[in-house]
């Protein structure tokens, strides 16, 4: 698998807690989007860690094409 599966063409908001690390699904196969559930095994993809700096809502990339790591950068608008 060389291209990730597009989970959705919009950001995925998720409440986060300061100091916790979240593992963003980079392959698009996870049933627990936007977080990894291990579905990437054997695909060549691996989860991307994101450590929350403060409590609040974070907008994770849903299209899996962001140039900003786990966070949405608007790349879904060009897909």
MARGUZA-806471 format. One record per residue: residue number from 1; residue in three letters; x, y, z of N, C-alpha, C in turn. Coordinates in steps of 0.02 Angstrom, whole numbers, plus 32768, in hexadecimal, padded with zeros to 4 digits. Layout:
% residues N
k->NUM; r->ALA; n.x->X; n.y->Y; n.z->Z; ca.x->X; ca.y->Y; ca.z->Z; c.x->X; c.y->Y; c.z->Z $
...
This chain:
% residues 79
k->1; r->UNK; n.x->802B; n.y->7FC5; n.z->8000; ca.x->8000; ca.y->8000; ca.z->8000; c.x->802D; c.y->803D; c.z->8000 $
k->2; r->UNK; n.x->8029; n.y->8066; n.z->7FCB; ca.x->8054; ca.y->80A1; ca.z->7FC7; c.x->802F; c.y->80E1; c.z->7FD7 $
k->3; r->UNK; n.x->7FEE; n.y->80E1; n.z->7FCE; ca.x->7FC5; ca.y->811C; ca.z->7FDD; c.x->7F95; c.y->810C; c.z->8016 $
k->4; r->UNK; n.x->7F8B; n.y->813C; n.z->8043; ca.x->7F5C; ca.y->8130; ca.z->807A; c.x->7F14; c.y->8131; c.z->8062 $
k->5; r->UNK; n.x->7EE9; n.y->8110; n.z->8086; ca.x->7EA1; ca.y->8111; ca.z->8079; c.x->7E87; c.y->8154; c.z->8094 $
k->6; r->UNK; n.x->7E5E; n.y->8176; n.z->806D; ca.x->7E40; ca.y->81B6; ca.z->8084; c.x->7E06; c.y->81A4; c.z->80B2 $
k->7; r->UNK; n.x->7E0D; n.y->81B1; n.z->80F2; ca.x->7DD9; ca.y->81A1; ca.z->8122; c.x->7D9E; c.y->81D1; c.z->811B $
k->8; r->UNK; n.x->7DAD; n.y->8211; n.z->8112; ca.x->7D7A; ca.y->8243; ca.z->8103; c.x->7D9C; c.y->8282; c.z->80EA $
k->9; r->UNK; n.x->7D78; n.y->82A9; n.z->80C2; ca.x->7D95; ca.y->82E6; ca.z->80A5; c.x->7D84; c.y->8324; c.z->80CE $
k->10; r->UNK; n.x->7D93; n.y->831F; n.z->810E; ca.x->7D8B; ca.y->8357; ca.z->813C; c.x->7DB2; c.y->8347; c.z->817C $
k->11; r->UNK; n.x->7DC1; n.y->837A; n.z->81A4; ca.x->7DE6; ca.y->836D; ca.z->81E2; c.x->7DBB; c.y->8346; c.z->8213 $
k->12; r->UNK; n.x->7DDD; n.y->8324; n.z->8241; ca.x->7DBA; ca.y->82FD; ca.z->8274; c.x->7DC9; c.y->831B; c.z->82B9 $
k->13; r->UNK; n.x->7D99; n.y->833F; n.z->82D6; ca.x->7DA4; ca.y->835E; ca.z->8318; c.x->7DA6; c.y->8329; c.z->834F $
k->14; r->UNK; n.x->7DD4; n.y->8332; n.z->837E; ca.x->7DDA; ca.y->8303; ca.z->83B5; c.x->7DEF; c.y->832A; c.z->83F3 $
k->15; r->UNK; n.x->7DCB; n.y->8322; n.z->842B; ca.x->7DE1; ca.y->8343; ca.z->8469; c.x->7E20; c.y->831F; c.z->8482 $
k->16; r->UNK; n.x->7E52; n.y->8347; n.z->8496; ca.x->7E90; ca.y->832B; ca.z->84B0; c.x->7EA0; c.y->8347; c.z->84F5 $
k->17; r->UNK; n.x->7ECA; n.y->8323; n.z->8518; ca.x->7EDE; ca.y->8336; ca.z->855C; c.x->7F29; c.y->8344; c.z->855C $
k->18; r->UNK; n.x->7F3C; n.y->837D; n.z->8579; ca.x->7F82; ca.y->8392; ca.z->857B; c.x->7FAE; c.y->835B; c.z->8597 $
k->19; r->UNK; n.x->7FE6; n.y->834F; n.z->8575; ca.x->8017; ca.y->831E; ca.z->858B; c.x->800C; c.y->82D8; c.z->8571 $
k->20; r->UNK; n.x->7FD0; n.y->82CA; n.z->8557; ca.x->7FC3; ca.y->8286; ca.z->853C; c.x->7FDA; c.y->8281; c.z->84F4 $
k->21; r->UNK; n.x->7FF0; n.y->8245; n.z->84E1; ca.x->8005; ca.y->8239; ca.z->849C; c.x->7FCE; c.y->8211; c.z->847A $
k->22; r->UNK; n.x->7FBD; n.y->8227; n.z->843E; ca.x->7F8A; ca.y->8207; ca.z->8415; c.x->7FAD; c.y->81ED; c.z->83D6 $
k->23; r->UNK; n.x->7F96; n.y->81B4; n.z->83BD; ca.x->7FB6; ca.y->8196; ca.z->8382; c.x->7F86; c.y->819A; c.z->8347 $
k->24; r->UNK; n.x->7F95; n.y->81C9; n.z->831A; ca.x->7F6D; ca.y->81D7; ca.z->82DF; c.x->7F76; c.y->81A1; c.z->82AB $
k->25; r->UNK; n.x->7F40; n.y->8189; n.z->8290; ca.x->7F41; ca.y->8156; ca.z->825B; c.x->7F59; c.y->8178; c.z->821A $
k->26; r->UNK; n.x->7F90; n.y->8160; n.z->81FF; ca.x->7FAA; ca.y->817D; ca.z->81C1; c.x->7F96; c.y->8155; c.z->8183 $
k->27; r->UNK; n.x->7F7C; n.y->8118; n.z->818D; ca.x->7F6B; ca.y->80ED; ca.z->8154; c.x->7F22; c.y->80F6; c.z->813D $
k->28; r->UNK; n.x->7EF7; n.y->810C; n.z->816A; ca.x->7EB1; ca.y->8116; ca.z->8159; c.x->7E85; c.y->80D9; c.z->8164 $
k->29; r->UNK; n.x->7EA2; n.y->80A1; n.z->817A; ca.x->7E7C; ca.y->8063; ca.z->8182; c.x->7E5D; c.y->805A; c.z->81C7 $
k->30; r->UNK; n.x->7E71; n.y->8081; n.z->81F8; ca.x->7E5A; ca.y->8078; ca.z->823C; c.x->7E0F; c.y->8081; c.z->8243 $
k->31; r->UNK; n.x->7DF0; n.y->8056; n.z->826B; ca.x->7DA8; ca.y->805C; ca.z->827A; c.x->7D9C; c.y->808F; c.z->82B1 $
k->32; r->UNK; n.x->7DD2; n.y->80A7; n.z->82D0; ca.x->7DCC; ca.y->80D8; ca.z->8307; c.x->7DE8; c.y->811B; c.z->82F1 $
k->33; r->UNK; n.x->7DD9; n.y->8130; n.z->82B4; ca.x->7DF2; ca.y->8170; ca.z->8299; c.x->7DE4; c.y->81A9; c.z->82C8 $
k->34; r->UNK; n.x->7E11; n.y->81D8; n.z->82D0; ca.x->7E4F; ca.y->81E0; ca.z->82AC; c.x->7E8A; c.y->81BB; c.z->82CC $
k->35; r->UNK; n.x->7E7C; n.y->8193; n.z->82FF; ca.x->7EB2; ca.y->8172; ca.z->8324; c.x->7EBF; c.y->812B; c.z->830A $
k->36; r->UNK; n.x->7EFB; n.y->8114; n.z->8315; ca.x->7F11; ca.y->80D3; ca.z->82FD; c.x->7EF3; c.y->809A; c.z->8325 $
k->37; r->UNK; n.x->7EE0; n.y->8064; n.z->8302; ca.x->7EC9; ca.y->8027; ca.z->8324; c.x->7EF3; c.y->7FEB; c.z->8310 $
k->38; r->UNK; n.x->7F2B; n.y->7FF8; n.z->82ED; ca.x->7F58; ca.y->7FC2; ca.z->82D8; c.x->7F4A; c.y->7FA5; c.z->8293 $
k->39; r->UNK; n.x->7F18; n.y->7FC1; n.z->8270; ca.x->7F06; ca.y->7FA7; ca.z->822E; c.x->7F3D; c.y->7FB1; c.z->81FA $
k->40; r->UNK; n.x->7F6E; n.y->7FD9; n.z->8209; ca.x->7FA4; ca.y->7FE7; ca.z->81D9; c.x->7FD6; c.y->7FAD; c.z->81D2 $
k->41; r->UNK; n.x->7FD3; n.y->7F7D; n.z->81FD; ca.x->8005; ca.y->7F47; ca.z->81FD; c.x->800C; c.y->7F27; c.z->81B9 $
k->42; r->UNK; n.x->8049; n.y->7F25; n.z->81A0; ca.x->8058; ca.y->7F09; ca.z->815E; c.x->804F; c.y->7F39; c.z->8124 $
k->43; r->UNK; n.x->803C; n.y->7F77; n.z->8133; ca.x->802E; ca.y->7FA7; ca.z->80FD; c.x->8068; c.y->7FD5; c.z->80ED $
k->44; r->UNK; n.x->809A; n.y->7FD7; n.z->8118; ca.x->80D2; ca.y->8006; ca.z->810F; c.x->80C5; c.y->8049; c.z->8131 $
k->45; r->UNK; n.x->808A; n.y->8052; n.z->814E; ca.x->8079; ca.y->808F; ca.z->8173; c.x->8082; c.y->8082; c.z->81BD $
k->46; r->UNK; n.x->808A; n.y->80B8; n.z->81E3; ca.x->808D; ca.y->80B2; ca.z->822C; c.x->806A; c.y->80EF; c.z->8249 $
k->47; r->UNK; n.x->8051; n.y->80E9; n.z->8287; ca.x->802E; ca.y->8121; ca.z->82A6; c.x->805D; c.y->815B; c.z->82B4 $
k->48; r->UNK; n.x->8042; n.y->8197; n.z->82B4; ca.x->8068; ca.y->81D3; ca.z->82C2; c.x->8056; c.y->81EC; c.z->8307 $
k->49; r->UNK; n.x->8087; n.y->81F1; n.z->8335; ca.x->8077; ca.y->8209; ca.z->8378; c.x->8069; c.y->8255; c.z->8378 $
k->50; r->UNK; n.x->8039; n.y->8269; n.z->83A0; ca.x->8029; ca.y->82B0; ca.z->83AA; c.x->8022; c.y->82BA; c.z->83F5 $
k->51; r->UNK; n.x->804D; n.y->82E4; n.z->8412; ca.x->8049; ca.y->82F3; ca.z->8459; c.x->8025; c.y->8335; c.z->8464 $
k->52; r->UNK; n.x->7FEF; n.y->8333; n.z->8488; ca.x->7FC7; ca.y->8370; ca.z->8494; c.x->7FEB; c.y->839E; c.z->84C4 $
k->53; r->UNK; n.x->7FF1; n.y->83DC; n.z->84B0; ca.x->8011; ca.y->840F; ca.z->84DA; c.x->7FE1; c.y->842E; c.z->850C $
k->54; r->UNK; n.x->7FA0; n.y->842E; n.z->84FA; ca.x->7F6E; ca.y->844B; ca.z->8527; c.x->7F2C; c.y->8427; c.z->851C $
k->55; r->UNK; n.x->7EFF; n.y->842C; n.z->854C; ca.x->7EBC; ca.y->8410; ca.z->8546; c.x->7E97; c.y->8436; c.z->850F $
k->56; r->UNK; n.x->7E6E; n.y->8414; n.z->84E9; ca.x->7E46; ca.y->8436; ca.z->84B6; c.x->7E35; c.y->8407; c.z->847E $
k->57; r->UNK; n.x->7E1E; n.y->8424; n.z->8447; ca.x->7E0C; ca.y->83FD; ca.z->840C; c.x->7E43; c.y->8405; c.z->83D8 $
k->58; r->UNK; n.x->7E57; n.y->83CC; n.z->83BC; ca.x->7E8A; ca.y->83CB; ca.z->8387; c.x->7E68; c.y->83B1; c.z->8348 $
k->59; r->UNK; n.x->7E7A; n.y->83CC; n.z->830F; ca.x->7E5D; ca.y->83B7; ca.z->82CF; c.x->7E90; c.y->838C; c.z->82AA $
k->60; r->UNK; n.x->7E86; n.y->8349; n.z->82B1; ca.x->7EB2; ca.y->831A; ca.z->8290; c.x->7E9F; c.y->8314; c.z->8247 $
k->61; r->UNK; n.x->7ED0; n.y->8304; n.z->821D; ca.x->7EC6; ca.y->82FB; ca.z->81D6; c.x->7E9C; c.y->82BD; c.z->81C9 $
k->62; r->UNK; n.x->7E68; n.y->82C4; n.z->81A2; ca.x->7E3D; ca.y->828C; ca.z->8190; c.x->7E4D; c.y->826E; c.z->814D $
k->63; r->UNK; n.x->7E6D; n.y->8295; n.z->8121; ca.x->7E7B; ca.y->827E; ca.z->80DD; c.x->7EBE; c.y->8259; c.z->80D8 $
k->64; r->UNK; n.x->7EE7; n.y->825F; n.z->810C; ca.x->7F28; ca.y->823D; ca.z->8110; c.x->7F5C; c.y->8258; c.z->80DF $
k->65; r->UNK; n.x->7F51; n.y->8295; n.z->80C7; ca.x->7F80; ca.y->82B4; ca.z->8098; c.x->7F9E; c.y->82F5; c.z->80B2 $
k->66; r->UNK; n.x->7F94; n.y->8305; n.z->80F1; ca.x->7FAC; ca.y->8343; ca.z->810E; c.x->7FF8; c.y->8348; c.z->810C $
k->67; r->UNK; n.x->8011; n.y->8382; n.z->80FE; ca.x->8059; ca.y->8390; ca.z->8102; c.x->806B; c.y->83A7; c.z->8148 $
k->68; r->UNK; n.x->803B; n.y->83A7; n.z->8175; ca.x->8043; ca.y->83BF; ca.z->81B9; c.x->8040; c.y->8384; c.z->81EA $
k->69; r->UNK; n.x->8058; n.y->834A; n.z->81D6; ca.x->8056; ca.y->8310; ca.z->8202; c.x->800F; c.y->82FA; c.z->8211 $
k->70; r->UNK; n.x->8000; n.y->82F0; n.z->8250; ca.x->7FBE; ca.y->82D8; ca.z->8265; c.x->7F87; c.y->830C; c.z->8260 $
k->71; r->UNK; n.x->7F99; n.y->834C; n.z->825C; ca.x->7F68; ca.y->8381; ca.z->825D; c.x->7F54; c.y->8397; c.z->8217 $
k->72; r->UNK; n.x->7F15; n.y->83A9; n.z->8210; ca.x->7EFA; ca.y->83BF; ca.z->81D0; c.x->7F1C; c.y->83FF; c.z->81B8 $
k->73; r->UNK; n.x->7F2D; n.y->8400; n.z->8178; ca.x->7F48; ca.y->843D; ca.z->815A; c.x->7F1E; c.y->8454; c.z->811E $
k->74; r->UNK; n.x->7EE4; n.y->8436; n.z->8114; ca.x->7EB8; ca.y->8449; ca.z->80DD; c.x->7EC6; c.y->8422; c.z->809D $
k->75; r->UNK; n.x->7EF3; n.y->83F1; n.z->809E; ca.x->7F02; ca.y->83CA; ca.z->8061; c.x->7EC5; c.y->83A8; c.z->8044 $
k->76; r->UNK; n.x->7E94; n.y->8399; n.z->806E; ca.x->7E57; ca.y->8376; ca.z->8056; c.x->7E32; c.y->839E; c.z->8021 $
k->77; r->UNK; n.x->7E3C; n.y->83E0; n.z->801F; ca.x->7E1A; ca.y->840A; ca.z->7FEF; c.x->7E31; c.y->83FF; c.z->7FA7 $
k->78; r->UNK; n.x->7E6C; n.y->83E0; n.z->7F9E; ca.x->7E87; ca.y->83D5; ca.z->7F5C; c.x->7E80; c.y->838C; c.z->7F45 $
k->79; r->UNK; n.x->7E60; n.y->8362; n.z->7F6C; ca.x->7E59; ca.y->831B; ca.z->7F5A; c.x->7E19; c.y->830E; c.z->7F34 $
